[in-house]
Amino acid sequence: MQRRIPSPPSPPARGGRPRSAAADEAILAATREVLVEAGWSGLRLGEVASRAGVAKTTLYRRWPGKSELVVDAVAVLFDELELPDSGSLASDVSAVVLQFAALLERPETRTSLMAVVAESTRDEALRRRIGSAIVDRQKRLVVEGRARAQGRGEIPPDADPVAATRNTDLVFDVIAGTVVHRALVSAQPVDADWAERLALLLVTGIGGTA
């Protein structure tokens, strides 16, 4: 399956000359590089601009500050995730879990994600930006997986749109939270066997895995 190339998230246009996608990508890549090397406290926008080969004013026209820049640098990585159509809901879940775990193994993802999450505990605006730029965007995987499973007849159609939205939030929290805890907190492997067991637990419930 050919992977689509994600586009960097774009802040609201401010007028002036058209934006360059190549400049955006270079800035976001440089941001992740500096984060890995220097951490959140050591990240300087001047260094990012220099590595990206752009003027500092170019960076500031796109991102007003460090928080916005780092969140978007992380968000574009998570846009790489795709839900394969593997024939069953459990297999689809297992496959995306392995993709997510592989993404978290990359130093640029791990360092960037942990940096913004740690900083967001002191910054409500940053927490909201993480929610809109990363969490809400990736809930598309849950919506897509549920619709596909309903088309196969594996689960019933949604009778209540409000309940469906709440369930989307819950399923996302369960999968993302479990994988992040396993990979980054417990530092345990997320292999095929573990991913399959997590998918089975999610699809059938505790009673179904006994």
VOPAGU-2260 file (C-alpha; in pm, 1 decimal, decimal comma):
REM VOPAGU-2260
SITE   aa  ch    i         X         Y         Z
SITE  MET   A    0       0,0       0,0       0,0
SITE  GLN   A    1     150,0     332,9    -102,9
SITE  ARG   A    2     179,7     577,9     184,4
SITE  ARG   A    3      37,7     922,3     121,0
SITE  ILE   A    4     270,1    1214,2     188,2
SITE  PRO   A    5     119,7    1432,2     461,7
SITE  SER   A    6     109,2    1807,8     425,6
SITE  PRO   A    7     234,2    2019,1     715,1
SITE  PRO   A    8     -44,1    2179,0     919,7
SITE  SER   A    9     -87,9    2540,1     819,4
SITE  PRO   A   10    -156,2    2831,4    1053,4
SITE  PRO   A   11    -410,5    3089,7     933,5
SITE  ALA   A   12    -292,9    3291,7     636,3
SITE  ARG   A   13    -170,0    3639,8     716,7
SITE  GLY   A   14    -162,2    3789,2     370,8
SITE  GLY   A   15     145,9    3876,7     169,2
SITE  ARG   A   16     334,0    3638,0     -54,9
SITE  PRO   A   17     209,3    3278,1    -102,1
SITE  ARG   A   18     351,8    3026,1     143,4
SITE  SER   A   19     611,6    2776,2      33,5
SITE  ALA   A   20     532,8    2413,9     123,1
SITE  ALA   A   21     903,8    2332,7      90,8
SITE  ALA   A   22     991,7    2604,1     342,6
SITE  ASP   A   23     725,5    2476,7     582,1
SITE  GLU   A   24     857,8    2121,6     561,7
SITE  ALA   A   25    1216,4    2238,9     611,7
SITE  ILE   A   26    1120,4    2443,9     917,9
SITE  LEU   A   27     926,3    2157,7    1079,0
SITE  ALA   A   28    1206,7    1909,0    1011,4
SITE  ALA   A   29    1463,7    2148,8    1156,5
SITE  THR   A   30    1244,1    2199,0    1463,3
SITE  ARG   A   31    1244,0    1826,6    1533,4
SITE  GLU   A   32    1620,0    1804,8    1482,0
SITE  VAL   A   33    1687,8    2082,8    1731,2
SITE  LEU   A   34    1444,9    1932,2    1981,3
SITE  VAL   A   35    1624,7    1598,0    1972,4
SITE  GLU   A   36    1961,1    1766,7    2025,5
SITE  ALA   A   37    1874,6    2047,2    2266,5
SITE  GLY   A   38    1535,6    1966,5    2420,4
SITE  TRP   A   39    1251,3    2207,9    2476,8
SITE  SER   A   40    1446,9    2459,1    2685,1
SITE  GLY   A   41    1734,0    2464,0    2437,9
SITE  LEU   A   42    1523,7    2512,7    2125,9
SITE  ARG   A   43    1585,8    2854,2    1969,5
SITE  LEU   A   44    1386,2    2977,0    1673,3
SITE  GLY   A   45    1695,1    3140,0    1526,2
SITE  GLU   A   46    1869,2    2801,7    1516,7
SITE  VAL   A   47    1563,7    2642,7    1357,7
SITE  ALA   A   48    1551,4    2910,4    1088,5
SITE  SER   A   49    1923,1    2872,9    1019,2
SITE  ARG   A   50    1899,2    2495,4     977,2
SITE  ALA   A   51    1592,2    2527,2     759,0
SITE  GLY   A   52    1770,1    2777,7     536,6
SITE  VAL   A   53    1508,7    3050,0     584,9
SITE  ALA   A   54    1506,5    3394,2     737,6
SITE  LYS   A   55    1386,7    3420,7    1096,0
SITE  THR   A   56    1112,6    3655,9     977,5
SITE  THR   A   57     990,0    3380,5     744,9
SITE  LEU   A   58     949,4    3147,7    1041,3
SITE  TYR   A   59     766,7    3406,5    1249,3
SITE  ARG   A   60     524,7    3478,6     965,0
SITE  ARG   A   61     417,8    3114,8     984,1
SITE  TRP   A   62     438,4    3043,4    1357,8
SITE  PRO   A   63     407,3    3314,2    1623,9
SITE  GLY   A   64     600,2    3120,5    1888,8
SITE  LYS   A   65     779,7    2804,5    1994,6
SITE  SER   A   66     472,6    2622,5    2125,3
SITE  GLU   A   67     279,5    2653,5    1799,3
SITE  LEU   A   68     583,2    2552,8    1597,1
SITE  VAL   A   69     666,0    2242,5    1799,9
SITE  VAL   A   70     304,7    2118,4    1805,5
SITE  ASP   A   71     284,3    2143,6    1427,3
SITE  ALA   A   72     622,1    1971,2    1393,3
SITE  VAL   A   73     480,4    1679,3    1593,0
SITE  ALA   A   74     138,6    1682,5    1425,6
SITE  VAL   A   75     276,9    1629,5    1077,8
SITE  LEU   A   76     443,4    1306,3    1195,5
SITE  PHE   A   77     114,9    1165,5    1322,9
SITE  ASP   A   78     -51,0    1248,9     992,4
SITE  GLU   A   79     158,1     964,0     849,2
SITE  LEU   A   80     -61,6     709,9    1029,7
SITE  GLU   A   81    -304,2     519,3     809,0
SITE  LEU   A   82    -564,8     254,1     881,7
SITE  PRO   A   83    -510,0     -42,0     647,4
SITE  ASP   A   84    -805,4    -245,7     528,2
SITE  SER   A   85    -691,1    -587,0     648,6
SITE  GLY   A   86   -1029,1    -762,0     646,9
SITE  SER   A   87   -1141,1    -738,3    1009,4
SITE  LEU   A   88   -1171,3    -475,3    1279,6
SITE  ALA   A   89    -926,8    -654,6    1510,4
SITE  SER   A   90    -666,4    -680,8    1234,6
SITE  ASP   A   91    -712,6    -315,7    1141,4
SITE  VAL   A   92    -664,9    -208,4    1503,5
SITE  SER   A   93    -357,8    -427,8    1544,9
SITE  ALA   A   94    -201,9    -286,2    1228,9
SITE  VAL   A   95    -249,0      78,4    1325,3
SITE  VAL   A   96    -118,9       6,6    1677,4
SITE  LEU   A   97     203,9    -127,7    1526,4
SITE  GLN   A   98     230,8     179,9    1302,5
SITE  PHE   A   99     182,3     406,4    1603,7
SITE  ALA   A  100     443,6     218,5    1804,9
SITE  ALA   A  101     694,6     237,9    1518,8
SITE  LEU   A  102     635,0     612,0    1499,8
SITE  LEU   A  103     701,9     647,2    1872,6
SITE  GLU   A  104    1031,6     463,3    1833,8
SITE  ARG   A  105    1167,0     744,9    1617,9
SITE  PRO   A  106    1374,2     983,4    1834,1
SITE  GLU   A  107    1223,6    1289,4    1667,2
SITE  THR   A  108     870,5    1174,1    1751,7
SITE  ARG   A  109     944,3    1057,4    2102,9
SITE  THR   A  110    1138,8    1368,4    2203,1
SITE  SER   A  111     897,5    1613,2    2040,8
SITE  LEU   A  112     585,9    1449,3    2181,9
SITE  MET   A  113     718,2    1422,9    2535,9
SITE  ALA   A  114     840,1    1782,7    2522,2
SITE  VAL   A  115     506,4    1932,2    2419,3
SITE  VAL   A  116     308,8    1714,3    2662,2
SITE  ALA   A  117     534,4    1813,2    2952,9
SITE  GLU   A  118     514,3    2180,5    2861,9
SITE  SER   A  119     135,7    2164,3    2817,9
SITE  THR   A  120      90,1    2081,4    3186,5
SITE  ARG   A  121     176,8    2447,7    3250,8
SITE  ASP   A  122      18,1    2598,7    2941,0
SITE  GLU   A  123    -355,4    2566,0    2877,6
SITE  ALA   A  124    -332,9    2724,0    2531,3
SITE  LEU   A  125     -67,8    2471,9    2431,7
SITE  ARG   A  126    -284,1    2186,9    2561,4
SITE  ARG   A  127    -574,0    2306,9    2347,0
SITE  ARG   A  128    -348,0    2330,2    2043,1
SITE  ILE   A  129    -227,9    1973,6    2098,5
SITE  GLY   A  130    -591,3    1866,3    2113,5
SITE  SER   A  131    -690,0    2034,1    1788,8
SITE  ALA   A  132    -372,6    1974,9    1586,2
SITE  ILE   A  133    -290,8    1618,9    1694,8
SITE  VAL   A  134    -562,5    1443,2    1895,1
SITE  ASP   A  135    -870,8    1558,2    1706,9
SITE  ARG   A  136    -708,1    1501,9    1368,8
SITE  GLN   A  137    -606,3    1145,5    1452,7
SITE  LYS   A  138    -954,9    1050,7    1569,0
SITE  ARG   A  139   -1019,9    1013,7    1196,4
SITE  LEU   A  140    -865,5     667,0    1228,2
SITE  VAL   A  141   -1131,0     559,1    1478,8
SITE  VAL   A  142   -1412,7     702,3    1267,2
SITE  GLU   A  143   -1277,8     531,4     955,8
SITE  GLY   A  144   -1228,5     198,7    1132,4
SITE  ARG   A  145   -1576,6     201,3    1282,8
SITE  ALA   A  146   -1739,9     285,2     948,0
SITE  ARG   A  147   -1545,3       8,9     776,3
SITE  ALA   A  148   -1640,5    -244,5    1045,1
SITE  GLN   A  149   -2003,8    -142,6    1015,5
SITE  GLY   A  150   -1985,2    -196,0     640,2
SITE  ARG   A  151   -1856,8    -548,3     702,5
SITE  GLY   A  152   -2136,2    -614,0     951,5
SITE  GLU   A  153   -1893,1    -661,1    1241,2
SITE  ILE   A  154   -2057,6    -393,9    1455,2
SITE  PRO   A  155   -2404,6    -234,7    1437,8
SITE  PRO   A  156   -2461,1     106,2    1277,5
SITE  ASP   A  157   -2464,8     413,9    1497,9
SITE  ALA   A  158   -2810,2     475,2    1641,9
SITE  ASP   A  159   -2715,0     785,9    1836,3
SITE  PRO   A  160   -2468,2    1036,7    1682,9
SITE  VAL   A  161   -2388,0    1185,6    2024,4
SITE  ALA   A  162   -2305,9     843,6    2169,0
SITE  ALA   A  163   -2098,7     763,7    1859,3
SITE  THR   A  164   -1887,7    1075,7    1914,3
SITE  ARG   A  165   -1835,2     989,5    2280,5
SITE  ASN   A  166   -1734,7     636,8    2184,2
SITE  THR   A  167   -1488,7     771,6    1926,6
SITE  ASP   A  168   -1324,4     977,8    2199,6
SITE  LEU   A  169   -1311,4     679,3    2434,7
SITE  VAL   A  170   -1169,9     435,3    2179,4
SITE  PHE   A  171    -903,2     684,9    2079,0
SITE  ASP   A  172    -807,7     745,1    2442,3
SITE  VAL   A  173    -784,9     371,9    2511,9
SITE  ILE   A  174    -564,0     293,2    2212,8
SITE  ALA   A  175    -341,6     601,2    2219,6
SITE  GLY   A  176    -306,3     602,5    2597,4
SITE  THR   A  177    -225,6     232,7    2615,9
SITE  VAL   A  178      37,1     243,6    2340,9
SITE  VAL   A  179     202,7     558,2    2476,3
SITE  HIS   A  180     215,9     408,4    2826,1
SITE  ARG   A  181     354,8      79,7    2700,4
SITE  ALA   A  182     617,8     236,5    2474,0
SITE  LEU   A  183     721,1     551,7    2659,8
SITE  VAL   A  184     635,3     497,0    3026,5
SITE  SER   A  185     686,7     123,6    3077,3
SITE  ALA   A  186     947,2     103,5    2798,0
SITE  GLN   A  187     812,1    -236,0    2692,7
SITE  PRO   A  188     798,8    -363,4    2334,7
SITE  VAL   A  189     488,2    -317,4    2126,1
SITE  ASP   A  190     517,6    -626,4    1908,8
SITE  ALA   A  191     266,8    -811,9    1692,1
SITE  ASP   A  192     152,2   -1041,3    1973,3
SITE  TRP   A  193      88,4    -751,4    2212,8
SITE  ALA   A  194     -89,2    -550,9    1943,2
SITE  GLU   A  195    -314,3    -846,3    1859,4
SITE  ARG   A  196    -404,1    -897,4    2224,2
SITE  LEU   A  197    -484,9    -529,0    2267,1
SITE  ALA   A  198    -703,4    -535,8    1955,4
SITE  LEU   A  199    -886,5    -846,3    2078,0
SITE  LEU   A  200    -947,8    -685,7    2415,8
SITE  LEU   A  201   -1083,4    -373,2    2251,0
SITE  VAL   A  202   -1307,8    -555,2    2005,7
SITE  THR   A  203   -1446,7    -828,6    2230,3
SITE  GLY   A  204   -1412,9    -682,6    2581,6
SITE  ILE   A  205   -1263,6    -843,4    2888,8
SITE  GLY   A  206   -1508,3   -1132,8    2884,6
SITE  GLY   A  207   -1428,7   -1215,2    2523,3
SITE  THR   A  208   -1056,9   -1256,8    2590,7
SITE  ALA   A  209   -1098,0   -1508,9    2870,3
